[in-house]
Amino acid sequence: MLRFSLILGLLLAAAPATAAPVTTVPSVDLGRYVGKWYEIASYPQRFTRKCVRDTSATYSKGKGGRIEVVNRCTTKDGDLKVAEGYANVIESTGNAKLEVTFFWPFFGDYWVLGLDANYRWVVVGDPDREYLWILARSKKLPQDQLDAAMAVVRSQGFNATRLRWAVHTE
């Protein structure tokens, strides 16, 4: 019995801890949220693989409560890449959970995981921890604000080592 307990204890200790579910902020004021955001860092994705600098997202209020989305970046060849889509707010989430599409009828989760009280930075991800962005109103975040955003990344169980840091020209 002691041998079984010891083996079970070793197996449980070696098993990876299950991360708690991803949570959002309580609410987002969409009137303050709309506007231009610069990418500070993100998980690399297939749809952004050609982007090498000056990545941004601009949100605006659209018809019927939609949020219009325009993502821009510059490619290695210096070309401007633009993707246009829209997002719908998921009801009863305080505007913190949205579904976004750039190719209807396919939607992806856009969850606001952390948001500066003054809307200077935001951490956006999804419940499966496959997507992650740190966005800011400026091209560079002061260290204290970056530290606060990174604390959200870590507390939500995302792998910070996967982040690709954005480059912006001045």
C-alpha positions as a printed NumPy array, in Angstrom:
array([[  0.   ,   0.   ,   0.   ],
       [  2.84 ,   2.37 ,   0.811],
       [  4.432,   1.619,  -2.579],
       [  1.11 ,   2.383,  -4.371],
       [  0.695,   5.654,  -2.454],
       [  4.259,   6.674,  -3.241],
       [  3.843,   5.916,  -6.965],
       [  0.482,   7.718,  -7.082],
       [  2.013,  10.717,  -5.315],
       [  4.899,  10.87 ,  -7.786],
       [  2.536,  10.623, -10.759],
       [  0.312,  13.406,  -9.443],
       [  3.305,  15.619,  -8.717],
       [  4.641,  15.101, -12.261],
       [  1.285,  15.743, -13.96 ],
       [  0.921,  19.23 , -15.413],
       [ -1.334,  21.521, -13.434],
       [ -4.585,  22.307, -15.179],
       [ -4.852,  26.027, -15.729],
       [ -7.954,  27.756, -14.45 ],
       [-10.439,  28.843, -17.119],
       [ -9.682,  32.099, -18.922],
       [-11.724,  35.008, -17.553],
       [-12.581,  38.418, -18.944],
       [-12.762,  41.834, -17.399],
       [-16.225,  42.619, -15.94 ],
       [-17.105,  45.18 , -18.602],
       [-15.819,  47.218, -21.528],
       [-17.061,  50.671, -22.484],
       [-17.185,  50.287, -26.258],
       [-17.336,  54.059, -26.693],
       [-13.892,  54.289, -25.082],
       [-12.605,  51.111, -26.724],
       [-13.161,  52.078, -30.357],
       [-10.296,  53.772, -32.146],
       [ -6.785,  52.777, -33.135],
       [ -4.7  ,  50.236, -31.199],
       [ -1.091,  49.299, -31.93 ],
       [  0.1  ,  45.736, -31.526],
       [  2.755,  45.474, -28.841],
       [  3.045,  41.689, -28.891],
       [  1.056,  38.685, -30.077],
       [  1.156,  34.965, -30.587],
       [  2.296,  34.302, -34.159],
       [ -0.587,  33.231, -36.377],
       [ -0.887,  31.898, -39.901],
       [ -2.888,  34.943, -40.999],
       [ -0.214,  37.411, -39.796],
       [  2.894,  35.531, -40.92 ],
       [  3.712,  38.134, -43.616],
       [  3.437,  41.059, -41.174],
       [  6.821,  42.379, -40.076],
       [  6.073,  45.863, -38.715],
       [  3.529,  48.588, -38.004],
       [  0.694,  46.249, -37.055],
       [ -2.464,  47.969, -35.836],
       [ -6.172,  47.425, -35.394],
       [ -8.819,  50.108, -35.756],
       [-12.28 ,  49.548, -34.315],
       [-15.365,  51.638, -35.045],
       [-19.048,  51.374, -34.289],
       [-20.982,  49.899, -37.182],
       [-24.619,  49.311, -37.974],
       [-26.744,  47.115, -35.748],
       [-24.312,  47.142, -32.841],
       [-21.47 ,  45.612, -34.825],
       [-17.897,  46.685, -34.299],
       [-16.116,  47.253, -37.612],
       [-12.508,  46.006, -37.586],
       [ -9.64 ,  47.038, -39.865],
       [ -6.269,  45.382, -39.261],
       [ -3.178,  46.759, -40.977],
       [  0.473,  45.803, -41.165],
       [  3.508,  46.213, -43.383],
       [  5.04 ,  43.151, -45.063],
       [  8.72 ,  42.376, -45.605],
       [  8.4  ,  43.788, -49.136],
       [  7.042,  47.08 , -47.767],
       [  3.49 ,  46.412, -48.919],
       [  0.533,  47.4  , -46.773],
       [ -1.644,  44.422, -45.845],
       [ -5.224,  45.233, -44.81 ],
       [ -7.876,  42.884, -43.443],
       [-11.432,  44.121, -42.868],
       [-14.006,  42.37 , -40.741],
       [-16.475,  42.896, -37.95 ],
       [-17.21 ,  41.737, -34.446],
       [-20.438,  41.015, -32.623],
       [-20.73 ,  41.42 , -28.874],
       [-21.857,  38.308, -27.038],
       [-24.876,  39.226, -24.927],
       [-24.648,  39.397, -21.127],
       [-20.834,  39.645, -21.089],
       [-20.466,  43.339, -20.318],
       [-19.057,  43.779, -23.861],
       [-15.964,  41.798, -22.8  ],
       [-16.597,  38.839, -25.128],
       [-16.929,  39.279, -28.864],
       [-16.92 ,  37.073, -31.912],
       [-14.912,  38.432, -34.822],
       [-14.869,  37.458, -38.476],
       [-12.731,  38.384, -41.429],
       [-14.186,  35.586, -43.533],
       [-17.881,  34.977, -42.911],
       [-19.297,  32.549, -41.745],
       [-16.199,  31.74 , -39.661],
       [-15.936,  33.528, -36.314],
       [-13.253,  33.544, -33.651],
       [-13.359,  34.433, -29.97 ],
       [-12.128,  37.892, -28.987],
       [-12.105,  38.129, -25.202],
       [-10.895,  41.19 , -23.298],
       [ -8.783,  39.618, -20.541],
       [ -7.161,  42.714, -19.108],
       [ -7.812,  46.399, -19.68 ],
       [ -6.079,  49.444, -18.288],
       [ -8.462,  51.702, -16.353],
       [ -7.577,  54.535, -18.761],
       [ -7.835,  52.323, -21.865],
       [ -4.108,  52.729, -22.613],
       [ -3.53 ,  48.975, -23.099],
       [ -5.554,  45.802, -23.454],
       [ -4.843,  42.075, -23.375],
       [ -7.032,  40.085, -25.76 ],
       [ -7.189,  36.316, -26.042],
       [ -9.443,  33.332, -26.38 ],
       [-10.665,  30.651, -23.967],
       [ -8.399,  27.974, -25.495],
       [ -5.241,  30.09 , -25.13 ],
       [ -4.473,  29.803, -28.849],
       [ -4.627,  33.537, -29.582],
       [ -3.125,  36.397, -27.608],
       [ -2.524,  40.082, -28.25 ],
       [ -1.224,  42.958, -26.19 ],
       [ -2.474,  46.175, -27.788],
       [ -1.873,  49.789, -26.814],
       [ -2.938,  53.266, -27.838],
       [  0.718,  54.13 , -28.434],
       [  3.413,  52.283, -30.37 ],
       [  5.371,  51.634, -27.187],
       [  4.215,  51.041, -23.634],
       [  5.99 ,  52.489, -20.604],
       [  7.57 ,  49.681, -18.578],
       [  5.056,  49.869, -15.706],
       [  2.133,  49.487, -18.12 ],
       [  3.856,  46.649, -19.978],
       [  4.501,  44.924, -16.647],
       [  0.803,  45.243, -15.781],
       [ -0.241,  43.753, -19.132],
       [  2.277,  40.91 , -18.755],
       [  0.915,  40.186, -15.28 ],
       [ -2.487,  39.614, -16.916],
       [ -0.922,  37.308, -19.517],
       [  0.706,  35.176, -16.827],
       [ -2.252,  35.182, -14.424],
       [ -4.519,  33.938, -17.234],
       [ -2.225,  30.959, -17.859],
       [ -0.879,  32.039, -21.256],
       [  2.68 ,  31.109, -22.252],
       [  4.515,  34.443, -22.345],
       [  7.505,  32.91 , -24.142],
       [  5.349,  32.446, -27.273],
       [  4.853,  36.195, -27.683],
       [  6.301,  37.857, -30.777],
       [  7.169,  41.491, -30.077],
       [  5.965,  44.024, -32.623],
       [  8.178,  46.474, -34.479],
       [  6.908,  49.975, -35.252],
       [  8.584,  52.646, -37.336],
       [  8.515,  56.118, -35.866]])
